[in-house]
Amino acid sequence: MPHEKQPVSLRIGDRLVGSGEPPYVIAEAGSNHNRDFGTALALIDAAAEAGADAVKFQTFTADALVARTSDPIATLTDEFSKYGRTVHEMFAAAEMPLEWLAKLKDHATGRGITFLSTPFDERSADVLADLDMPAYKVASYEVVHLPLIRHIARKGKPVLISTGMASLGEIEEAIGAVRAEGNDQIAIFHCPIGYPVPPEHVNLAVLDTLRQVFDIPVGLSDHTRGIAVPVAAVARGASLIEKHYTLDAGQAGPDHGFAIEPHELAGLVAGCREAFIAIGDGRKVCLPSEQLHYVRGRRSLFAAVPIPAGTVVTEDMLAILRPGTGLAPRFREAIVGRRARRDISAFDPIRWDDV
């Protein structure tokens, strides 16, 4: 017999993630804590109550992320100018104090949810390593930052790579950088970039492409509004879902406006779980729940009039009616022309031993 291909999976903490496993849902708190510790704790609570597998923040410093430059490309457009004059100023206002991390992780553990954070530089990755992160996320913007990816890969934990804007060649380089460090625990996310992304730009068919080309777990990091697209992604085979959420989408901040709120997050988790269950195994069979309807709702052959024993059955003596307790309609021609073996009353189902 040909060798059967084994499902591709990896382990994040105590959860197996990949082909044939329920979707791993990451609630992306990001920088929506607004530099308020109480808000960060409440975000963890909301993710836990929604049933997400993990809650994720972002660990960075503006100085290690963005140059202090007057280049026009680093000047915020009108849409984002309320968050600062430059990209550096915007990120400086969103930095999470590093002293929060251990406390937030402890709080998440107490709530029964996995704590994750995306490092944007080597020092941040080292700080997270001291907290024994079960996995590391690489943001789409860092997919070409191979030195950072190699540094993260050496931690020996799963590396989850978003691939927004990346070509297949760049994704291959990022995966290769992880494997070159002896780490084969890799998952990738399709991650269309936009804040928000319109549904017509999502292109969920890319999930199929990534899975076929790289043969590793594939997920969706979603920036659309609402929850329809990530639920559809699970039905398309996504093994991981990442979604930005906030306590209040009306708050000021660059990531609040396109994020979902706690009640929507709960709907997202439930929808993804239901979509996974609904995928099934691909076999076309009559389900146990259909058995009653199979008999009650399907038609079969009945006597339309009394048919005395010895009578040659004609087509007008037969009716095709519900329920399906007689012979299937396809056997009508086989019954016509035969003689009745018994007296058949009107509306009796016709069976083979009747003729």
C-alpha positions in Angstrom: 0.0 0.0 0.0 1.2 3.6 -0.7 2.6 5.5 2.3 -0.2 7.6 3.8 0.9 11.2 4.4 0.9 12.1 8.1 -1.0 15.3 9.2 1.3 18.3 9.7 1.2 19.8 13.2 3.2 21.4 16.0 2.6 21.9 19.7 2.0 25.2 21.4 2.0 24.5 25.1 -0.3 21.6 25.7 -2.3 22.2 22.4 -1.6 20.3 19.2 -2.1 22.7 16.2 -2.4 21.7 12.6 -4.2 19.4 10.2 -7.2 17.7 11.7 -7.0 19.7 15.0 -9.5 22.4 16.1 -8.4 25.9 15.1 -6.0 27.6 17.5 -7.5 31.1 18.1 -5.2 33.9 19.1 -6.9 37.0 20.6 -4.6 39.8 19.4 -4.6 42.5 22.1 -1.6 44.1 20.5 -1.2 47.7 21.8 -4.9 48.1 22.6 -3.9 48.3 26.3 -3.4 52.1 25.8 -0.5 51.8 28.2 -2.9 51.2 31.1 -2.1 48.1 33.2 -5.8 47.6 34.2 -6.9 47.7 30.6 -4.2 45.0 29.8 -5.6 42.8 32.5 -9.2 43.3 31.3 -8.1 42.4 27.8 -6.8 39.1 29.1 -10.0 38.5 31.0 -12.0 39.2 27.9 -10.0 36.7 25.8 -10.3 34.0 28.5 -14.0 34.5 28.8 -14.4 34.4 25.0 -12.7 30.9 25.0 -9.6 31.9 22.9 -6.6 29.6 23.1 -4.1 32.4 23.5 -4.0 36.2 24.2 -1.2 38.0 22.5 0.4 41.4 23.0 3.4 43.1 21.3 6.8 43.7 22.8 8.9 46.5 21.3 10.5 49.8 21.9 10.1 52.6 19.3 13.9 53.2 19.3 14.6 49.6 18.3 11.8 49.6 15.7 11.7 53.0 13.8 14.4 55.5 12.9 14.1 59.0 14.2 14.0 60.5 10.7 12.4 63.4 8.9 12.0 61.3 5.8 8.4 62.0 4.5 7.7 58.3 4.5 8.0 58.3 8.3 5.7 61.3 8.7 2.2 60.2 9.6 -0.6 61.0 7.2 -3.7 62.8 8.2 -5.5 59.6 9.1 -2.9 58.8 11.8 -1.6 62.2 12.7 -3.6 62.3 15.9 -1.3 59.6 17.2 1.8 61.6 16.7 3.8 63.6 14.1 5.9 60.6 13.1 5.8 56.9 13.0 8.4 56.8 15.8 6.2 59.0 18.0 3.1 56.8 17.4 5.0 53.6 18.4 6.6 55.3 21.4 3.1 56.1 22.6 2.1 52.4 22.3 5.1 50.8 24.0 4.2 48.2 26.7 6.3 48.6 29.8 8.5 45.5 30.0 7.8 45.2 33.8 4.2 44.4 32.9 5.1 41.2 31.1 5.6 38.8 34.0 2.5 40.0 35.8 0.4 39.7 32.6 1.6 36.2 32.0 0.8 35.2 35.5 -2.7 36.7 35.2 -3.2 34.8 31.9 -2.1 31.6 33.4 -4.5 32.1 36.3 -7.3 32.6 33.8 -6.4 29.4 31.9 -5.3 31.1 28.7 -1.9 31.0 27.0 0.1 34.2 27.1 2.0 35.2 23.9 3.7 38.4 22.7 5.3 39.4 19.4 8.9 40.5 19.8 10.1 43.1 17.3 13.8 43.0 18.2 16.3 40.6 19.7 16.3 42.2 23.1 12.5 41.9 23.3 12.8 38.2 22.2 15.2 37.6 25.0 12.9 39.2 27.6 10.1 37.0 26.5 12.4 33.9 26.6 13.1 34.6 30.2 9.3 34.2 30.7 9.4 30.9 28.9 7.1 31.8 26.0 5.6 28.6 24.4 5.8 30.1 20.9 7.0 33.3 19.2 5.1 35.3 16.6 6.9 37.1 13.8 4.9 40.1 12.4 4.4 40.5 8.7 6.6 43.6 8.7 9.5 41.4 10.1 9.3 38.5 7.6 12.4 39.8 5.8 14.2 40.5 9.1 16.2 37.3 8.8 18.6 38.1 11.7 15.6 38.5 14.1 14.0 35.4 12.8 17.2 33.3 13.3 17.5 34.8 16.8 13.9 33.8 17.6 14.4 30.3 16.0 17.3 29.6 18.4 14.9 29.8 21.3 13.7 26.3 20.3 10.0 27.1 20.4 7.4 27.2 17.6 7.8 30.2 15.3 4.5 31.6 13.9 5.2 33.8 10.9 2.8 36.3 9.3 3.3 36.7 5.6 1.5 39.9 4.7 3.0 41.6 1.6 5.6 38.8 1.2 6.3 36.9 -1.9 6.6 33.1 -1.9 10.3 33.5 -2.2 10.5 35.7 0.9 8.4 33.3 2.8 10.7 30.4 1.8 13.7 32.4 3.0 12.0 33.1 6.4 11.1 29.4 6.8 14.7 28.5 5.7 16.1 30.8 8.3 14.2 29.0 11.1 15.1 25.5 9.8 18.8 26.6 9.5 18.8 27.0 13.3 17.6 23.4 13.8 14.0 24.4 14.4 11.3 22.8 12.4 8.3 24.0 14.5 6.8 26.5 12.0 3.4 27.8 11.1 2.6 30.6 8.7 -0.3 33.0 8.5 -1.8 34.5 5.4 -2.1 38.1 6.5 -3.5 40.7 4.1 -2.4 44.1 5.3 -4.8 47.0 5.7 -6.5 48.7 8.7 -9.1 47.4 7.9 -8.8 45.1 4.8 -11.9 45.0 2.6 -13.1 41.4 2.1 -12.5 41.4 -1.6 -8.8 41.8 -1.0 -8.5 38.9 1.5 -8.1 36.1 -1.2 -8.6 33.1 1.1 -7.6 30.8 -1.7 -4.0 31.8 -0.8 -4.4 29.5 2.2 -4.5 26.5 -0.2 -1.4 27.8 -2.0 0.6 28.2 1.2 -0.4 24.8 2.5 0.5 23.1 -0.8 3.8 24.9 -1.3 5.2 24.7 2.2 3.4 21.7 3.8 3.3 23.3 7.3 0.3 24.5 9.4 -1.3 27.6 7.8 -3.5 30.2 9.5 -5.1 33.6 8.9 -4.1 36.7 10.7 -7.2 38.8 10.0 -7.6 42.6 9.6 -11.2 42.7 8.2 -14.1 44.0 10.1 -16.3 41.5 11.8 -15.9 37.7 12.1 -17.2 36.3 8.8 -13.8 36.0 7.1 -11.9 34.2 9.9 -14.8 31.7 10.2 -14.7 31.2 6.5 -10.9 30.7 6.7 -11.4 27.8 9.2 -13.9 26.2 6.7 -11.1 26.6 4.1 -8.7 24.7 6.3 -7.0 27.4 8.4 -5.4 25.8 11.5 -4.8 29.1 13.3 -6.7 32.3 13.5 -5.4 35.6 14.9 -7.8 38.5 15.3 -7.3 42.0 16.8 -9.8 42.8 19.6 -10.4 45.7 22.0 -12.5 46.5 25.0 -14.1 49.4 23.0 -13.7 50.0 19.3 -14.5 53.7 19.9 -11.3 54.3 21.9 -8.5 56.4 20.5 -5.6 54.5 19.0 -4.5 53.1 15.7 -5.7 49.5 16.2 -9.0 50.0 17.9 -11.1 51.0 15.0 -10.8 47.8 13.0 -10.7 45.5 16.1 -13.7 43.5 17.3 -15.1 43.8 20.8 -15.4 41.1 23.5 -18.9 39.9 22.5 -17.7 39.6 18.9 -14.6 37.7 20.0 -16.7 35.2 21.8 -18.8 34.8 18.6 -15.5 34.4 16.6 -14.3 31.6 18.8 -17.6 29.8 18.7 -17.9 30.3 15.0 -14.4 28.9 14.3 -15.0 25.9 16.4 -18.4 25.2 14.7 -16.9 25.7 11.3 -14.2 23.1 12.1 -16.7 20.6 13.3 -18.8 21.2 10.2 -15.9 20.3 7.9 -16.3 16.6 8.6 -14.4 13.8 6.8 -15.5 14.3 3.3 -17.5 11.0 3.0 -21.0 11.4 1.4 -23.3 9.2 3.5 -26.8 9.3 4.9 -26.3 10.7 8.4 -27.9 9.3 11.6 -29.8 12.5 11.9 -31.2 11.9 8.4 -32.5 8.4 8.9 -36.0 9.3 9.9 -36.3 11.9 7.0 -34.9 9.3 4.6 -37.9 7.1 5.2 -40.5 9.8 6.0 -39.6 12.3 3.3 -38.6 10.1 0.3 -41.2 8.8 -2.1 -41.9 5.1 -3.0 -44.4 3.0 -4.9 -47.9 2.7 -3.5 -51.1 1.2 -4.9 -53.2 4.0 -6.2 -56.3 1.8 -6.3 -57.2 -1.7 -4.9 -55.4 -4.3 -6.9 -57.0 -7.8 -6.6 -54.7 -10.9 -6.5 -53.9 -12.1 -10.0 -54.4 -8.7 -11.6 -51.7 -7.5 -14.1 -50.4 -4.3 -12.7 -50.6 -1.2 -14.9 -48.9 2.1 -14.5 -52.1 3.9 -13.6 -52.6 1.5 -10.7 -49.4 2.9 -9.1 -48.7 6.2 -7.3 -45.4 7.6 -6.2 -45.9 9.0 -2.7 -44.3 9.6 0.6 -43.2 7.9 2.9 -40.4 5.7 1.5 -41.7 2.4 2.9 -42.2 0.8 -0.5 -40.0 0.2 -3.5 -38.0 3.1 -4.8 -39.7 5.0 -7.7 -37.0 3.7 -10.1 -38.5 0.2 -9.9 -41.9 1.3 -11.3 -41.2 0.0 -14.8 -40.1 -3.4 -13.2 -43.5 -3.7 -11.4 -45.7 -2.8 -14.3 -46.8 -5.9 -16.2 -46.4 -8.3 -13.3 -49.3 -10.0 -11.5 -50.3 -9.2 -8.0 -49.7 -12.2 -5.6 -52.2 -10.9 -3.0 -55.0 -8.5 -2.7 -53.4 -5.1 -2.4 -55.4 -2.3 -0.8 -55.3 1.3 -2.1 -52.3 3.1 -0.5 -50.5 -0.1 0.5 -46.8 0.3 -0.2 -45.6 -2.0 -3.0 -42.9 -4.5 -2.2 -41.2 -7.2 -4.3 -43.1 -10.1 -2.6 -46.4 -8.4 -3.6 -46.0 -9.3 -7.3 
